[in-house]
C-alpha cells in the first residue's frame, strides 16, 4: 500500500511539473502581443500578476498589453508599479510616459521622463523618448534640444539622429532632415523603414538618383521586397529610364499579376525600350482586365508596327482613337502602318501623317515619310514640299535633297533638281547616288560634258557595288558610250559598251551599238558576233542584218 501511494505521488509530481513548464504566462503573453492580440495577452498575464505581483517582467508585459488594448490608465498604473521595482530600466518610464500622452497629459509625461532621467542620468533612450514627447506636445524646438543631447552623449546612436530628422520634417526643413536621416543610417544601416522614409524624401525633393540608390540598397538586402521594387520601377519610369524600369518591374509584375498600374508602367517601358514582343505580351495582360486601357493599346499598337504586323497595329490604333486622343507619335505610326500596307492605303497614310506633322511640326523624320507616300501616290509637287521641309530643318539630309531632285526631275524642273544635287555633292562628295542623278539632270539640260563627268564619278564610286547599283551603272555606261560615240572616240566607247553589255547581256540595243563600234574599229569578227547576238535577242533587227551584209562584202 505504501509503495502504491509513493508511486502515485511521484506521478502526480511529474504531471504537475510538466503542466507548469507548458503553461508559461509570460511567454504566452509576449507571443499574443507580437501577434497583435493584446486582450488575449491580458487574459493570461493578469492571473500571473495576481499570483505574483512582484514579478517585474510580468508587470511590464501586462502594462504593454493594456496599452496595446487601448487602456492607457491601466498601462500607466502597471508602468509606475514597474518603475518602483526597476528604477534603472528606462522601459517602465517610457511606457508610463506614452500612457500619459495617450490621455493627453503632456505634463505628466514630462514629469515621468524627467524622473527617469534623474534615476538614469544622461540615458539616451530616455532623452530620445523625451524628444518625441516634446514633438507630440507641439514643442519641436525642445525636441531638437533633447535629440541633440542624445546625439552628443552617444554620437553613434541612430535613434537620436532619426529623432532630429523627424523634428526638422515638422519644421519643414527637409534638406536638414535628410542629413539627419543619412547620419542615422550611417550609424545603423539595418533601419529599413527609415531608408524607405529617406527614399520618399529624396523622391519628393526630385533627387531621383539618390532615391533610386536607397531603394536599390533595400532590394540588395532583401530581393523579395516588392514595395521597394515597385517604387524603384516608378522612379526609373518617371525618369524615362525605360530599360531599367522594365528590368525592375519584370520581377515585380511576375509576383503581382493583380497590380494593373504597375503592369501599365511595365508595358510602356518595354515598348519604349524596344522590347516589342514582350510589350505586346504585357499589353495583352492589361487588356484582359482593362480592354480600353490607352497605355496598353498605345504600346501594343506601336510594337505591332515594329514587329511588322501592320493590320494589327492599324486595328489597335483605331481602337485607341475611340478612347483617347491620338498623339503626334500615334498619328505618325498609324500613317506609317497604312503606308506599309500597300498603295491602296496611301490616302490614309498621307492623312494621318499630315495630322502628325500639324500636331508636332518639329518632327524632322515625318517629312520624308510623307514625301515617300506622296511620291508613291504620284503627287510629286506635294512630295517635293515635304522633302524641302526636311532639308530646311537638316542641311545634312542628303537623301532628302536627292528625293527632292527626283521630284523635280519628274516635274521637269531641271534647274531646281541640279541645285539640290549640287548641294549634296558639295557636302557629300562620295555619295554615289547623288552623282548618278546629277548626271541624269545634266543630260536633260544638254550639258553633255558635265553629265559625262558626273556619270564617270558615279562609276568610280559604285563599280565595285554592282549588285546594289546594277541598273544605275548600266545607264551610266550607256550614256558615256553615247558621248564617246558622238566624239568618234570608238575605243573608249567600246570599253563603256562592254561594261553595259556585261550588266545587261540580253539587251539587243547595247549589242548593236557594240557591234557598230567594233565595226568602226575594223574588228570585223568581233563585230559579227555582236550582230549575231542582236539577232538572237531581236530576230527582226534590220540594222543588225544590214551590218552583217556589209561584213559579208569584205569577204
Order of alpha helices (4+ residues) and beta strands (2+ residues): alpha-alpha-alpha-alpha-alpha-alpha-alpha-alpha-alpha-alpha-alpha-alpha-alpha-alpha-alpha-alpha-alpha-alpha-alpha-alpha-alpha-alpha-alpha-alpha-alpha-alpha-alpha-alpha-alpha-alpha-alpha-alpha
